[in-house]
Amino acid sequence: MTKVDIFMFAELRRATHRTRRAIKRVASIFGIEVMTRRGLQDLERARCAAVDEYIRLLVKTRGTEPPESKNRINLLSRLRGAGIGEGAHLVACLLSVRDLPGDVCEFGVGSGATSALLANELRDTGKVLWLYDTFTGLPAPTEEDELIDDVDQLGSMGAYRGHMSHTQAEVLGQMKGIGISSAAFRIVAGLFDETIADERLPEQVCFAYVDFDFYAPIRAALEKLLPRLSLGGIIVVDDYGYFSNGAQKAVDQFLAAYPGLFEIEVPNYCHDKFAILRHAGRRPEEPA
């Protein structure tokens, strides 16, 4: 390059920087932040690092170390219904009991985003992920369910019947997208509290995520899990104190029916509402 070329190139760079600053100043007047592609990439890297550190902190408090996972942060960011806070707790809880005997269950699958998150953490463990859903939307609520958060502004609890419907194809697509073998999970379709039979449940469970929304199926899932849950195993129940009060009612009544069997943790520092039940280490027939 000649001296003239170098001078012109330097002037062009300075003019470009001045133009960018001018655009940012004008945009800021209207409350708009303009970022370069590199700035966005740096911001995304920082966000991913923060989420990773959050998970590592949660896992460490439960006495274990998280294995490396290239999909974990991406899957967390794709969750629907549950936020990153609840998703991070799911990962941390699952990793803390992953070495216990038993398979993993998800009750209330939706589109399969959470299913993919759980399946990703179960790679190479030999455990099967059992997935339960109607795939026709929410069932009819019972008198135990009262609307406390009208999340989709439908006006009444009864209006949610058949709402939030997803297909099995969506779930299969989530699993295929991250390379999960069909042998690593099992889909069980139907109304859980009405149709579930013992042969459609794993013999032993180390971790379960219950996202059935309403009282009857949540209580039925908890009762079915009780004799199967490994000592020290964990059940996470979504919507504790949110949407329908049936979720909290089912959990509270279950704990009252089996005093001393579970320790309950409700992370009130999270935006998401959920409860963590850890098996206290004795069987129901054993004295407290």
N, C-alpha and C positions, 0 to 999 in steps of 0.2 A: 504494500500500500504506500502511496506517496504521502507527503506531509499534508497536502490538501485533503486527501481522502481521510486521513486520520483526524484532521481538524473537523471535517464535515460529520464524521461518525460521532465524535465527541459532542458536537453541537446537537446532533439528532437525539442522542441519549439524554442530554440535559433538557431538551425540549419535551421529550417523552415524560421525564420525571416531573417537570413543571405541570404538564397537562394532567397527569395522574393526581398530583396534589390538588390542583384546581377542581377536578371532578369530585374528589373526596370531600373538599370543603363545601361545595355546593350540595352534595348529597347529605352531608351532616346537618345542614339547615333543615332538611325534611326528615331527620331522624333515620337516615339510611346509612349503613356502614358498607363501604365498598372495599372488597378484599381481592388481592391477586390470587391466582391459582396456587402459587407457592404458599401464600398466607393461609389459604383454606387447608392445604395439605398439612401445614404445621399445626393448625388448630385441631385437625382430625387426629393427628399423631398424639397430641397432648391429651385429647379426650380418651383415646384408647389406652394410653399409659395410665391415666387416672382410674379408669374402670378396672384395669388389670391390677393396680395397686390395691384398690378397694376389695377385689375378690381375694387377693393374697392375704390381706389383713383379716377378712372374715374367716378364711380357711385356717389361718394360723391360730385364731382364737378358739377354734375347735380341735386343735392339736394335730394338725397334719399340714402337708405342703402340697400345693396344687401342681399336677404335672403340666408340662407345656401343651398348649393346644392352639393350633393355627386358626381354628374356626370359632373359638369361644367368644371373642369380642364381637365378631360379625354377627353371630347368632343372637347374642344379647341385644344388639341394636335392631334386630328384626322382629323382636317379640311384639305380640299384639295382645292387648288386655292387661298383661303384666308388664311393668316397667323394668328398667335396668336394675333398680334397687331390689325388687323381688327376685328377678332373675339371678342376680349375684348371690342372694341368699340360697336359692335353689341349688346353684352350683356348689356353694360352700358346704351346705348340708349334705348333699349327695356325696361329695368327695370325702366327707368326714365319716361316712358309714359304708363306703363302697367296698371295703374289705370284709364287711360282715356277710354272713351267709344269706342268700335270698335274692330274688329278682327285684325289679323296680316297676312301679305302677303309676300311671297317670289317669285320673278319673275326670273326664271332661277335657277333650283334646282340642276342640275348635279347629283351627286351620292347620295345626301341627307344628307351629313355630316353637312352642315350648317342648314338644316331643323331640324335635331335632336337637334342641339344646341338651336335653337329657341323654339322648342317644349318643351324641358326640362325646359326652363324658364317660360313657360306658364302653367305648371302643376297647377291644382286646381284653375285656374282663370275663367274657363268657356268660354274662348276665343277659336275660331277656327283658325287654321293655314291653310291658303290657299296657295297651291303650284302649280305654273305654269311652264310648260316646254314643249318643243316639244317632248322630249325623242327620237329624231332622230338626234340630233346634232344641230350645229349652222345653222341658216337660211342663205340664200344668202345675202351678204352685198349689200348695195346700194352705190350710188355715194357719199353719205355723209360720208362713212367710208373709212378712209385711214390707212394703216398699219403703226404704229409707233413703235411697239415692236413685233417682230416676235417670239413669245414665244415658239413655237414648230418648228421653222426653216422650215416652209413650203414654203417660198419664195414669197408668194403673199397673199393679202387679200382674193381673191376668192377661194384659196385653202383650206380655213377654213370652207367652206360650208360642213355641215354634220359631222364636226369634234367635238370632246368633247361630244360624245354621251353616254348616260347612260339610263338604263331601269327603269321602275317604280318598278320592283322587288327589285332593289338596295335600293330605297328610303323606300319601305315597310320594308325591312330588317333592315335598320337603326332605324326606329321607333319601330319595334318589339324588337330590341336589348336593348332598354332602357325602355321598358314597356309602350309605348305611345298607348292609346286607339285609334282605328280607328275612333271613333266619334270626336276625338280632331283635326283631320286634314282632308283636302279635296284636292285631286289631280285633276287638270284641265290640260289636255293634248292638245297640238296644237300650231300653230303659233299665238302668242298673238295678234300682230298688224293686223292680217287678220281675225281671227275667234272669238275673244272675244265678248261676248254679256253681257248686263247689268245683266242678271239673273245668270251669271257665276262669278259674283263679289260680295263681301260682301257689305252690305248697308253702313257700316261705318268701317273705318280703323284707328287704332291708331299708327301702325308702319308698315313699308314696307321695304324690302331689294330687290333692283333691280340689278340683275346681268345678264342682257340680252346681254351684250357685244357690240351690234350694235345700230346704231342711231335710226332706225325706231321703233323697239320694245320698246326701252327705252323711246322714246318720247311718244309713245302710252300709255305705262304704267303710265307715269307721268300725262298725260292728264286725264286718267281714274281715277287716284287716287285723283286728285285735288278736285272734289266735295264731295268726300267720306272721306277725311282725317279730323280727329278730330282737333279742334283748339289746337295748341300746339303739334300736332303729328309730327312724324319724318319719313323721307324717307332717307335711305342710298343707294347711287348709287355706285356700284363697278366700277373699271377700269377708274376712272376719270383721264384723261391724260395718259392712259396706254393702250397697245394693239391696239385697234382701236380708232382713235380720235373722232369717232362718239359718244362715251359715253359722253365726255366733251361737245361736240357740242350740243347734245340733252339737257343736263342740262342747259348750258348757254343760249340757245335759249328759253327754258321753263321759266327760271327766268326772262329773258328780256320781255317775253310776259305777265308776271304777276308781275310787279315790286312791291316790298314791301311786298309780301305775304310770303316770306321765308327768313330765315337767313341761310347762307351757311357757313359751316366749312369744311376746307380741312386739315386734320391732316398731315402736311408735315414732322413731326417727325417720322412717321411710314414708314416702308419699303413698305407696301401695299399702293396702290393708290385708294382712294375712297373719296366721298363727302357726307357730312351729311347736309340734308335740314330739318330745323325745321320750322313748320308752325308758322307764326308770330302772329297769333291770330285774323285774320279777314277773312271774306269771299271775294271771287273774286269780287262780285258786290259792296262791300263796298268801299268808297273812302279811299285813302291812308292818 
